[in-house]
Amino acid sequence: MPDHATAFSTVVRERRSLRAFLPDPLSPAELQAIFEEAARAPSNCNTQPWVVHVVSGSKLEQLRETLPGEFLAGRISMDFPYDGTYQGVYKNRQYASAQALYSAMGIPREDKARRQEAFMRNFTFFDAPHVAFLFLPEPFGLREACDLGMFAQTLMLALTARGLGSCPQTALGFQADQLRAALQVDPSHKLMFGISFGHPDPGAAANNCVTERASLDDFVIFHS
């Protein structure tokens, strides 16, 4: 009988946000199996308040061509507010994460051009062959957004368990209107974020980035 605890621990610890993928697409059967497993995520009152648009092939290539220009032209639309500004320890963790990524890529702090280039790769999905866009139907709010997060985590763990990689990207939420139009999404479905996924590129420097995690003493209070 397999050691489920060991297997689960391995999957959880191996999951990382990867930012370089090989072009090889997953088969329709693989996609079906992965998203069926993701659908086992918990939700409040079993409402399952997620709508997911998985984009591949020629449609994804169209988005790769258009989204960078839309962002650079300042055409930004967000369904949920986000400015990326944090304070205190959360800001420290944000800066440490960026430092770890750019150090892995060999980009010094003063090289603003290369940092901008690295950021813009969000809008070409880090060359991934698939992207899942996660939408929350109206009138769902904060409670159901938590459910969407649990769906996303289950999806990313299902990918990791198969030796695949993923990157959750809040940056993809910056162009909600453009994506709704391109994918013919119901206007009442609000975009939270996207997840690029596929086979990781083992030779990419960005994929060597490992971020530190806070110790339990920083965020867990045990009561007895």
TIKOL-517426 format. One line per field, with one value per atom (N, C-alpha, C, O, CB): x, y, z negated; residue number from 1. Coordinates in steps of 0.2 Angstrom, whole numbers, plus 5000, padded with zeros to 4 digits. Atoms other than C-alpha are relative to their C-alpha. Glycine has a CB too. Layout:
! residues N
px: X_...
py: Y_...
pz: Z_...
i: NUM_...
//
This chain:
! residues 224
px: 5004_5000_5004_5009_4995_4996_5007_5000_4995_4999_5000_5013_4997_5001_5008_5003_5001_5003_5003_4992_4998_5008_5007_5008_5001_4993_5026_4999_5002_5004_5001_5019_4997_4999_4995_5003_5008_5006_5006_4995_4995_5023_5005_5007_5004_4995_5034_4997_5000_5002_5003_5021_5000_5001_4993_5001_5018_5007_5007_4997_4994_5036_5004_5008_5005_4997_5040_4996_4999_5000_5003_5027_5003_5004_4992_4998_5034_4998_4995_5008_5002_5030_5006_5011_4998_4995_5039_4999_4993_5001_5000_5043_5003_5005_5002_4997_5049_4997_4998_5008_5003_5040_5002_5004_4993_4999_5043_4994_4988_5003_5006_5031_4996_4990_5002_5004_5025_4993_4993_5004_5007_5006_4998_5001_4995_5003_4997_4994_4992_4997_5005_4985_4993_4993_5001_5007_4966_4998_4995_4995_5002_4965_5004_5001_5002_4996_4979_4996_4995_5007_5003_4970_4993_4992_4998_5007_4953_5002_4998_4997_4999_4961_5002_5000_5005_4997_4970_4994_4994_5005_5006_4954_4995_4991_4997_5004_4944_5002_4998_4999_4998_4955_5000_4998_5008_5001_4955_4993_4992_5002_5007_4936_4999_4993_4996_5001_4938_5001_5001_5004_4999_4943_4994_4988_5003_5006_4932_4997_5000_5002_5004_4919_4995_4992_4998_5005_4907_4993_4991_5000_5006_4891_5000_4995_4994_4999_4898_4997_4995_4996_5003_4893_5005_5003_5000_4995_4909_5000_4999_4998_5001_4909_5006_5009_4999_4994_4923_4998_4994_5006_5001_4922_5007_5011_4995_4993_4939_5000_4997_5003_4998_4944_5007_5011_4998_4994_4958_5002_4998_5001_4998_4967_5006_5011_5000_4994_4979_5000_4996_4999_5000_4984_5000_5003_4995_5000_4981_4996_4999_4996_5003_4969_5005_5006_4994_4994_4984_5005_5007_5003_4995_4996_4997_5001_5001_5003_4983_5001_5003_4993_4999_4984_5007_5008_4997_4993_5002_5003_5007_5005_4998_5003_4997_5000_4998_5004_4990_5001_5001_4993_5001_4991_5006_5005_5000_4995_5009_4999_5000_5007_5002_5004_4995_4995_4999_5006_4988_5003_5001_4995_4998_4997_5005_5004_5004_4996_5011_4997_4999_5005_5004_4998_4996_4992_4995_5003_4991_4992_4988_5000_5007_4974_5000_5000_4998_5000_4972_4993_4990_5005_5006_4956_5000_5002_4994_5000_4954_4993_4990_5005_5006_4939_5000_4995_4997_4999_4946_5006_5012_5002_4995_4957_5007_5007_4998_4993_4976_5005_5005_5001_4994_4991_5007_5012_4999_4994_5004_5004_5010_5004_4997_5008_4999_4994_4998_5001_5012_5004_5008_5003_4996_5019_5003_5001_4995_4997_5030_5003_5007_4995_4997_5035_4998_5001_4998_5003_5024_5004_5005_4992_4996_5034_5007_5010_5000_4993_5050_5000_5005_5002_5001_5044_4999_5002_4994_5001_5039_5007_5008_4995_4994_5056_5005_5009_5003_4996_5065_4998_5003_4999_5002_5055_5002_5005_4992_4998_5059_5008_5010_4998_4993_5077_5003_5007_5003_4998_5078_4999_5003_4995_5001_5070_5005_5008_4993_4995_5081_5007_5011_5000_4993_5097_5000_5005_5001_5000_5092_5001_5004_4994_4999_5091_5006_5007_4993_4994_5107_4998_5002_5004_5002_5098_5001_4998_4993_4998_5106_4994_4990_5006_5006_5094_5000_4995_5001_5000_5100_4998_4997_5007_5002_5096_4992_4989_5003_5008_5078_4997_4992_4998_5002_5077_4999_4993_5005_5000_5080_4994_4991_5006_5006_5068_4993_4989_5001_5007_5054_4999_4993_5000_5000_5058_4997_4993_5006_5002_5056_4993_4989_5005_5007_5040_4995_4990_4999_5005_5032_4999_4995_5003_5001_5035_4993_4991_5006_5006_5019_4995_4991_4998_5005_5009_5001_4997_4999_4999_5017_5000_5002_5006_5002_5013_5007_5006_4995_4993_5032_5001_5004_5000_5000_5030_4996_4997_5007_5004_5018_4995_4993_4996_5005_5007_4993_4988_5002_5007_4992_4999_5004_4997_5001_4984_4993_4988_5001_5007_4969_4998_5002_5000_5003_4959_4995_4990_4998_5004_4950_4995_4997_5003_5006_4933_4996_4995_4996_5005_4921_4994_4994_5003_5006_4903_4997_4998_4995_5004_4893_4994_4991_4998_4998_4887_5005_5005_4994_4995_4900_5005_5007_5003_4996_4912_5006_5009_4997_4994_4926_5000_5005_5002_5001_4920_5002_5005_4994_4999_4919_5007_5009_4994_4994_4935_5005_5010_5003_4996_4943_4999_5004_4998_5001_4935_5004_5007_4992_4996_4943_5007_5011_4999_4993_4960_5001_5006_5002_4999_4957_5000_5004_4995_5000_4953_5007_5009_4994_4993_4969_5005_5009_5001_4995_4980_4999_5004_4999_5001_4972_5002_5005_4993_4998_4975_5007_5010_4997_4993_4993_5003_5009_5003_4997_4996_4999_5003_4997_5001_4988_5005_5007_4993_4995_5000_5007_5011_5001_4994_5015_5001_5006_5001_5000_5010_5002_5004_4994_4999_5012_5007_5008_4995_4994_5029_5000_5004_5004_5001_5022_5001_5002_4993_4999_5024_4994_4991_5007_5005_5013_5003_5007_4994_4998_5014_4993_4990_5005_5006_4999_5002_5007_4997_4998_4999_4994_4989_5002_5005_4989_5001_4996_5001_4999_4996_4995_4993_5007_5005_4984_4993_4989_5000_5006_4970_5000_4995_4999_4999_4976_4996_4995_5007_5003_4967_4993_4992_5005_5006_4950_4995_4993_4997_5005_4940_5002_4999_4999_4997_4952_4999_4997_5007_5000_4952_4992_4991_5003_5007_4933_4998_4994_4995_5002_4931_5003_5000_5002_4996_4944_4997_4997_5007_5002_4937_4992_4990_5003_5008_4918_4998_4993_4998_5002_4916_4994_4994_5006_5006_4900_5002_5006_4996_4998_4901_4999_5003_4996_5001_4895_5005_5005_4993_4995_4910_5007_5009_5002_4995_4924_5007_5008_4999_4993_4943_5004_5005_5004_4996_4953_5007_5011_4998_4993_4970_5000_4995_5004_4999_4977_5006_5010_5002_4994_4989_5002_4999_4997_4997_5001_5003_5005_5006_4998_5006_5002_5000_4994_4997_5015_5006_5007_5001_4994_5031_5005_5007_5003_4995_5045_5006_5008_5002_4994_5060_5006_5007_5001_4995_5074_5006_5010_5002_4994_5087_5000_5004_5003_5002_5079_5002_5001_4993_4997_5088_4994_4995_5004_5006_5071_4997_4995_4995_5003_5066_5004_5002_4999_4996_5080_4999_5001_5008_5002_5072_4996_4992_4996_5004_5067_4999_5004_5004_5001_5059_5000_4998_4994_5001_5060_4993_4989_5005_5006_5046_5000_5005_4996_5000_5042_5000_4997_4994_5001_5044_4993_4990_5006_5006_5029_4999_4993_4999_5001_5032_4998_4995_5007_5002_5029_4992_4990_5004_5007_5011_4995_4989_5000_5005_5004_5000_5006_5002_5001_4998_4996_4990_4996_5003_4995_4996_5000_5005_5003_4982_4998_4997_4993_5002_4979_4997_4996_5006
py: 4994_5000_5006_5007_5000_4994_5017_5004_5004_5004_4995_5029_5007_5011_5001_4994_5043_5006_5011_5000_4994_5055_5002_5008_4999_4998_5054_5002_5007_4993_4998_5055_5007_5011_4995_4994_5070_5006_5011_5001_4995_5079_5001_5007_4997_4999_5076_5005_5009_4994_4996_5084_5007_5012_4997_4993_5099_5004_5010_5000_4997_5102_5002_5006_4996_5000_5100_5006_5009_4994_4995_5113_5006_5009_5000_4994_5129_5004_5001_5000_4996_5144_5000_5003_5007_5001_5140_5005_5007_4993_4995_5153_4999_5003_5007_5001_5144_4993_4988_5000_5007_5129_4998_5002_5001_5003_5118_5001_5001_4993_4999_5120_4993_4994_5002_5006_5102_5000_5001_4993_5000_5101_4994_4989_5002_5005_5090_4997_5000_5001_5003_5077_5002_5004_4993_4999_5080_4996_4998_4999_5004_5065_5002_5001_4993_4997_5072_5006_5006_5002_4994_5089_4998_5000_5004_5002_5080_4997_4999_4995_5003_5070_5005_5004_4994_4995_5084_5005_5006_5005_4996_5095_4997_5000_5004_5004_5081_5000_5000_4993_5000_5080_5007_5007_4998_4993_5099_5001_5005_5005_4999_5098_4997_4998_4997_5003_5088_5005_5004_4994_4994_5105_5001_5001_5006_4998_5110_5006_5011_4999_4993_5124_5001_4996_5001_4999_5132_4998_4999_5008_5003_5122_4997_4996_5006_5003_5113_5004_5001_4993_4996_5128_4999_5000_5007_5001_5124_5007_5006_4994_4994_5143_5002_5007_5005_4998_5142_4998_4994_4996_5001_5144_5001_5006_5005_5001_5139_5000_4995_4994_5000_5143_4998_5002_5007_5002_5133_5001_4999_4992_4998_5140_4997_4997_5008_5003_5131_5002_5005_4992_5000_5130_5007_5012_4996_4994_5144_5006_5012_4999_4994_5154_5003_5009_4997_4998_5154_5005_5010_4994_4996_5161_5007_5011_4996_4993_5175_5004_5010_4999_4996_5180_5002_5007_4996_4998_5179_5006_5010_4994_4995_5191_5007_5012_4999_4994_5204_5003_5009_4999_4997_5205_5004_5009_4994_4995_5212_5007_5012_4997_4993_5227_5003_5009_4999_4997_5229_5003_5009_4995_4997_5231_5006_5011_4994_4994_5242_5006_5012_4998_4995_5253_5003_5008_4999_4997_5256_4998_5000_5007_5003_5246_4995_4989_4998_5005_5238_5000_5006_5002_5000_5232_4994_4989_4999_5006_5222_5000_5005_5002_5002_5214_5001_5002_4994_5000_5214_5004_5004_4993_4995_5228_4996_4992_5005_5003_5224_5005_5008_4993_4996_5236_4998_5001_5007_5003_5225_5003_5002_4999_4996_5236_4996_4995_5007_5003_5228_5003_5008_4992_4997_5233_4995_4989_5005_5004_5226_4994_4994_4999_5007_5208_4998_4994_4995_5003_5205_5004_5000_5002_4997_5218_4997_4997_5008_5003_5210_4994_4992_4999_5006_5194_5001_4997_4995_4998_5202_5001_4999_5006_4998_5209_4995_4994_5006_5006_5193_4996_4993_4997_5004_5184_5002_4999_4999_4997_5196_4999_4998_5007_5000_5196_4992_4991_5002_5007_5176_4999_4995_4996_5002_5176_5003_5000_5003_4997_5189_4998_4998_5008_5003_5182_4993_4992_4999_5006_5165_5001_4997_4996_4999_5173_5005_5006_5004_4996_5183_5007_5010_4997_4993_5200_5005_5004_5001_4995_5214_5005_5006_5003_4995_5226_5006_5008_5002_4993_5241_4999_5003_5003_5001_5232_5000_4995_4993_4999_5239_4997_4995_5007_5003_5234_4993_4990_5002_5007_5216_4998_4993_4996_5001_5216_5001_4997_5004_4998_5224_4994_4992_5006_5005_5211_4993_4990_4999_5006_5197_5000_4995_4999_4999_5204_4999_4996_5007_5000_5206_4992_4991_5004_5007_5187_4997_4992_4996_5002_5185_5000_4996_5005_4999_5191_4995_4995_5007_5005_5178_4993_4988_5001_5007_5164_4996_4990_4996_5004_5160_4994_4989_4997_5005_5150_4994_4989_4999_5006_5138_4998_5002_5001_5002_5128_5000_4999_4993_4999_5130_5005_5006_4993_4995_5143_4999_4998_5008_5001_5141_5007_5010_4995_4994_5157_4999_4996_5005_5001_5157_5005_5011_4998_4995_5166_4999_4993_5001_5001_5169_5003_5009_5004_4998_5171_5005_5004_4995_4996_5186_4996_4992_5006_4995_5189_4998_5001_5003_5003_5178_5006_5010_4994_4995_5188_4996_4991_5004_5002_5186_4992_4989_5004_5007_5169_4995_4990_4999_5004_5161_5001_4996_5001_4999_5168_4996_4993_5008_5005_5157_4993_4990_5000_5007_5142_5000_4995_4999_4999_5148_4998_4995_5006_5001_5148_4993_4990_5004_5008_5130_4996_4991_4998_5003_5125_5001_4996_5003_4999_5133_4996_4993_5007_5003_5125_4992_4989_5001_5007_5108_4998_4993_4998_5001_5110_5000_4996_5006_5000_5115_4994_4991_5006_5006_5100_4994_4989_4998_5006_5088_5001_4995_5001_5000_5095_4998_4995_5008_5002_5093_4993_4990_5004_5008_5075_4997_4991_4998_5003_5072_5002_5001_5001_4998_5080_5006_5008_4995_4993_5096_5006_5005_5000_4993_5114_5005_5004_5003_4995_5129_5006_5007_4998_4994_5147_5004_5006_5004_4995_5157_5007_5009_4999_4994_5174_5005_5005_5000_4994_5189_5005_5009_5003_4995_5199_4999_5004_5000_5002_5190_5003_5004_4993_4997_5198_5008_5011_5000_4993_5215_5002_5007_5003_4999_5212_4996_4993_4998_5004_5205_5002_4997_5002_4999_5214_4997_4995_5008_5003_5209_4993_4990_5002_5007_5191_4998_4993_4997_5002_5191_5000_4996_5004_4999_5198_4994_4991_5006_5005_5186_4993_4989_5000_5007_5170_5000_4994_4998_5000_5175_4998_4994_4996_5002_5174_5004_5010_5001_4996_5179_5006_5005_4995_4994_5197_5000_5003_5006_5001_5191_4996_4995_4997_5004_5180_5005_5008_4994_4995_5190_4996_4991_5004_5003_5186_5001_5007_5002_5000_5182_5000_5005_4995_5001_5176_4995_4991_4999_5006_5164_4996_4998_5003_5005_5149_4997_4994_4994_5003_5145_4993_4992_5004_5007_5126_4996_4997_4997_5004_5113_4996_4996_5003_5004_5103_5006_5010_4996_4995_5114_4999_4994_4999_5000_5119_4999_5003_5007_5001_5111_5004_5004_4992_4996_5122_5007_5011_4999_4992_5139_5002_4999_5001_4997_5149_5002_5001_5006_4997_5156_4994_4995_5003_5006_5138_4998_4993_4995_5002_5137_5004_5003_5001_4996_5150_4996_4993_5006_5003_5144_5005_5008_4994_4995_5156_4997_4991_5003_5003_5154_5001_5005_5004_4999_5151_5002_5000_4993_4998_5158_4994_4989_5005_5006_5147_5000_5005_5001_5000_5141_5005_5007_4993_4995_5152_5007_5011_5001_4993_5167_5000_5006_5001_5000_5162_4995_4996_5000_5005_5148_5000_5001_4992_5000_5149_4994_4993_5007_5006_5133_5001_5004_4994_5000_5132_4994_4989_5004_5006_5119_5001_4996_4995
pz: 5000_5000_5000_4996_4994_4999_5005_4994_4990_5006_5005_4992_5002_5005_4997_4998_4995_4997_5001_4999_5003_4983_5003_5004_4992_4997_4990_5007_5009_5000_4993_5008_5000_5004_5003_5001_5003_4998_5002_4995_5002_4994_5006_5007_4994_4994_5010_5005_5007_5003_4995_5021_4998_5002_5002_5003_5010_5000_5002_4993_5000_5008_5007_5008_4996_4994_5026_5004_5009_5004_4996_5032_4999_4993_4998_5000_5037_5005_5010_5000_4994_5048_5005_5004_4998_4995_5064_5005_5007_5003_4995_5077_5007_5010_4997_4994_5092_5002_4998_5001_4998_5102_5007_5011_4999_4994_5116_5004_5001_5000_4996_5131_5001_5003_5007_4999_5130_4996_4990_4998_5003_5127_4996_4998_5005_5004_5115_5005_5009_4993_4996_5123_4998_4992_5001_5003_5122_4994_4989_5005_5005_5111_4993_4988_5001_5006_5099_4997_4991_5002_5002_5098_4996_4991_5006_5003_5094_4993_4988_5005_5007_5080_4995_4989_5001_5005_5072_4998_4992_5004_5002_5072_4996_4992_5006_5004_5065_4993_4988_5003_5006_5051_4996_4990_5000_5003_5048_4998_4993_5005_5002_5047_4994_4991_5006_5007_5031_4994_4989_4999_5005_5022_4996_4999_5004_5005_5007_5002_5005_4993_5000_5008_4996_4993_5008_5005_4997_5003_5008_4999_4998_4997_5007_5010_5000_4994_5012_5006_5011_5000_4995_5023_5007_5012_4998_4995_5034_5005_5011_5004_4997_5039_5005_5005_4995_4995_5053_5007_5008_4998_4993_5071_5003_5002_5003_4998_5080_5008_5011_4997_4993_5098_5001_4999_5003_4998_5104_5007_5011_4998_4993_5119_5002_4998_5000_4997_5130_5008_5010_4999_4993_5148_5003_5001_5003_4996_5161_4996_4996_5006_5004_5149_4995_4993_4996_5005_5136_5004_5001_4996_4997_5149_5002_5002_5007_4998_5154_4993_4994_5001_5007_5135_4999_4997_4994_5001_5135_5004_5002_5002_4996_5149_4998_4999_5007_5001_5143_4993_4992_5001_5007_5124_4998_4994_4995_5002_5122_5002_4999_5003_4998_5133_4997_4996_5008_5004_5124_4993_4991_4999_5007_5107_5001_4998_4997_4999_5114_5002_5001_5005_4997_5122_4994_4995_5005_5006_5104_5000_4996_5000_5000_5108_4995_4997_5007_5006_5091_4998_4997_4995_5003_5084_4995_4997_5006_5005_5068_4997_4995_4994_5004_5060_4993_4989_5002_5007_5043_4999_5002_4997_5001_5036_4998_4994_4995_5002_5034_5002_5008_5003_4998_5033_4998_5000_4997_5001_5027_4994_4994_5006_5005_5012_4993_4991_5000_5006_4996_4994_4996_5000_5005_4979_4995_4995_4996_5005_4965_5003_5008_4995_4998_4966_5006_5010_4994_4993_4981_5006_5011_5001_4995_4991_5000_5005_4998_5000_4985_5004_5008_4993_4996_4992_5007_5011_4997_4993_5008_5003_5008_5001_4998_5010_5001_5005_4996_5001_5005_5006_5009_4994_4995_5018_5007_5011_5000_4994_5032_5001_5006_5000_5000_5027_5002_5006_4993_4998_5028_5007_5010_4995_4993_5045_5004_5009_5002_4995_5053_4999_5003_4998_5002_5044_5004_5007_4993_4996_5052_5008_5011_4999_4993_5069_5002_5008_5002_4999_5067_5002_5006_5005_4998_5068_4994_4989_5002_5005_5057_4998_5003_5001_5002_5047_5005_5006_4993_4996_5058_5007_5011_4999_4992_5075_5000_5001_5002_5000_5076_5006_5006_4999_4994_5094_5000_5003_5006_5000_5092_4994_4996_4998_5005_5076_5004_5003_4994_4996_5087_5005_5006_5003_4995_5100_4997_5000_5004_5003_5088_4997_4998_4993_5002_5081_5006_5005_4997_4995_5098_5003_5007_5006_4998_5101_4997_4999_4998_5003_5090_5006_5006_4995_4995_5105_5006_5011_5002_4995_5116_4997_5000_5004_5004_5103_4999_4998_5003_5001_5101_5005_5003_4993_4995_5117_4999_5002_5002_5002_5109_5006_5009_4994_4995_5121_4998_5002_5002_5002_5110_4995_4991_4997_5005_5099_4998_5002_5002_5003_5087_4997_4993_4995_5003_5084_4995_4997_5006_5005_5068_4998_4997_4993_5000_5067_4994_4992_5006_5006_5052_5003_5004_4994_4998_5057_4995_4989_5002_5004_5051_4997_5000_5003_5005_5037_4995_4990_4997_5005_5028_4998_5002_5003_5003_5017_4997_4999_4995_5003_5005_4998_4998_4994_5003_4997_5006_5005_4997_4995_5014_5004_5007_5005_4997_5020_4996_5000_4999_5004_5006_5003_5004_4993_4997_5015_5006_5008_5001_4994_5031_4999_5003_5004_5002_5023_4998_5000_4994_5002_5016_5007_5007_4995_4993_5034_5003_5006_5004_4997_5040_4997_5001_5000_5004_5027_5002_5003_4993_4998_5031_5007_5008_4999_4993_5050_5000_5003_5004_5000_5047_4997_4999_4997_5003_5036_5004_5005_4993_4995_5049_5005_5008_5003_4994_5062_4997_5001_5002_5003_5050_4999_5001_4993_5001_5046_5007_5007_4998_4994_5065_5003_5009_5005_4997_5067_5004_5007_5003_4997_5074_4996_4990_5003_5004_5069_5001_5006_5002_4999_5067_4997_4993_4996_5003_5063_4999_5004_5004_5001_5055_5001_4998_4993_4998_5062_4999_5003_5008_5001_5055_5006_5007_4993_4995_5069_5006_5009_5003_4995_5081_4999_5003_5001_5002_5071_5002_5001_4993_4998_5078_5006_5008_5000_4994_5094_5001_5006_5006_5000_5090_5005_5008_4993_4994_5103_5006_5010_5001_4994_5117_5000_5005_5000_5000_5112_5000_5004_4993_4999_5110_5007_5010_4995_4993_5127_5005_5009_5003_4996_5135_4999_5004_4998_5002_5126_5000_4999_4994_5000_5128_4993_4993_5005_5007_5109_4998_5000_4995_5002_5101_4996_4991_4995_5004_5094_4993_4989_5003_5007_5077_4997_4991_4999_5003_5075_5000_5004_5005_5001_5067_4999_4996_4993_5000_5070_4993_4991_5006_5006_5054_5002_5000_4995_4998_5062_5005_5006_4994_4995_5074_4997_4993_5007_5002_5072_5007_5010_4996_4994_5086_4998_4992_5003_5002_5086_5006_5012_4996_4995_5096_4997_4991_5006_5002_5096_4998_5003_5006_5002_5087_5004_5007_4993_4996_5097_4995_4991_5004_5005_5087_5000_4996_5000_4999_5094_4999_4999_5007_5001_5090_4993_4988_5000_5006_5076_4995_4989_5001_5004_5070_4996_4990_5004_5003_5065_4994_4991_5005_5005_5053_4993_4988_5001_5006_5041_4995_4997_5003_5006_5024_4995_4993_4997_5005_5012_4993_4992_5002_5007_4993_4997_5000_4996_5004_4982_4993_4990_5001_5007_4965_4996_4998_4999_5005_4950_4997_4997_4994_5003_4941_4995_4994_4997_5006_4926_5003_4999_4997_4997_4938_5001_5002_5006_4998_4942_4997_4998_5008_5003_4932_4993_4990_5002_5008_4914_4998_5000_4998_5002_4906_4993_4989_5000_5006_4892_4997_5001_5001_5003_4879_4993_4990_5000
i: 1_1_1_1_1_2_2_2_2_2_3_3_3_3_3_4_4_4_4_4_5_5_5_5_5_6_6_6_6_6_7_7_7_7_7_8_8_8_8_8_9_9_9_9_9_10_10_10_10_10_11_11_11_11_11_12_12_12_12_12_13_13_13_13_13_14_14_14_14_14_15_15_15_15_15_16_16_16_16_16_17_17_17_17_17_18_18_18_18_18_19_19_19_19_19_20_20_20_20_20_21_21_21_21_21_22_22_22_22_22_23_23_23_23_23_24_24_24_24_24_25_25_25_25_25_26_26_26_26_26_27_27_27_27_27_28_28_28_28_28_29_29_29_29_29_30_30_30_30_30_31_31_31_31_31_32_32_32_32_32_33_33_33_33_33_34_34_34_34_34_35_35_35_35_35_36_36_36_36_36_37_37_37_37_37_38_38_38_38_38_39_39_39_39_39_40_40_40_40_40_41_41_41_41_41_42_42_42_42_42_43_43_43_43_43_44_44_44_44_44_45_45_45_45_45_46_46_46_46_46_47_47_47_47_47_48_48_48_48_48_49_49_49_49_49_50_50_50_50_50_51_51_51_51_51_52_52_52_52_52_53_53_53_53_53_54_54_54_54_54_55_55_55_55_55_56_56_56_56_56_57_57_57_57_57_58_58_58_58_58_59_59_59_59_59_60_60_60_60_60_61_61_61_61_61_62_62_62_62_62_63_63_63_63_63_64_64_64_64_64_65_65_65_65_65_66_66_66_66_66_67_67_67_67_67_68_68_68_68_68_69_69_69_69_69_70_70_70_70_70_71_71_71_71_71_72_72_72_72_72_73_73_73_73_73_74_74_74_74_74_75_75_75_75_75_76_76_76_76_76_77_77_77_77_77_78_78_78_78_78_79_79_79_79_79_80_80_80_80_80_81_81_81_81_81_82_82_82_82_82_83_83_83_83_83_84_84_84_84_84_85_85_85_85_85_86_86_86_86_86_87_87_87_87_87_88_88_88_88_88_89_89_89_89_89_90_90_90_90_90_91_91_91_91_91_92_92_92_92_92_93_93_93_93_93_94_94_94_94_94_95_95_95_95_95_96_96_96_96_96_97_97_97_97_97_98_98_98_98_98_99_99_99_99_99_100_100_100_100_100_101_101_101_101_101_102_102_102_102_102_103_103_103_103_103_104_104_104_104_104_105_105_105_105_105_106_106_106_106_106_107_107_107_107_107_108_108_108_108_108_109_109_109_109_109_110_110_110_110_110_111_111_111_111_111_112_112_112_112_112_113_113_113_113_113_114_114_114_114_114_115_115_115_115_115_116_116_116_116_116_117_117_117_117_117_118_118_118_118_118_119_119_119_119_119_120_120_120_120_120_121_121_121_121_121_122_122_122_122_122_123_123_123_123_123_124_124_124_124_124_125_125_125_125_125_126_126_126_126_126_127_127_127_127_127_128_128_128_128_128_129_129_129_129_129_130_130_130_130_130_131_131_131_131_131_132_132_132_132_132_133_133_133_133_133_134_134_134_134_134_135_135_135_135_135_136_136_136_136_136_137_137_137_137_137_138_138_138_138_138_139_139_139_139_139_140_140_140_140_140_141_141_141_141_141_142_142_142_142_142_143_143_143_143_143_144_144_144_144_144_145_145_145_145_145_146_146_146_146_146_147_147_147_147_147_148_148_148_148_148_149_149_149_149_149_150_150_150_150_150_151_151_151_151_151_152_152_152_152_152_153_153_153_153_153_154_154_154_154_154_155_155_155_155_155_156_156_156_156_156_157_157_157_157_157_158_158_158_158_158_159_159_159_159_159_160_160_160_160_160_161_161_161_161_161_162_162_162_162_162_163_163_163_163_163_164_164_164_164_164_165_165_165_165_165_166_166_166_166_166_167_167_167_167_167_168_168_168_168_168_169_169_169_169_169_170_170_170_170_170_171_171_171_171_171_172_172_172_172_172_173_173_173_173_173_174_174_174_174_174_175_175_175_175_175_176_176_176_176_176_177_177_177_177_177_178_178_178_178_178_179_179_179_179_179_180_180_180_180_180_181_181_181_181_181_182_182_182_182_182_183_183_183_183_183_184_184_184_184_184_185_185_185_185_185_186_186_186_186_186_187_187_187_187_187_188_188_188_188_188_189_189_189_189_189_190_190_190_190_190_191_191_191_191_191_192_192_192_192_192_193_193_193_193_193_194_194_194_194_194_195_195_195_195_195_196_196_196_196_196_197_197_197_197_197_198_198_198_198_198_199_199_199_199_199_200_200_200_200_200_201_201_201_201_201_202_202_202_202_202_203_203_203_203_203_204_204_204_204_204_205_205_205_205_205_206_206_206_206_206_207_207_207_207_207_208_208_208_208_208_209_209_209_209_209_210_210_210_210_210_211_211_211_211_211_212_212_212_212_212_213_213_213_213_213_214_214_214_214_214_215_215_215_215_215_216_216_216_216_216_217_217_217_217_217_218_218_218_218_218_219_219_219_219_219_220_220_220_220_220_221_221_221_221_221_222_222_222_222_222_223_223_223_223_223_224_224_224_224_224
//
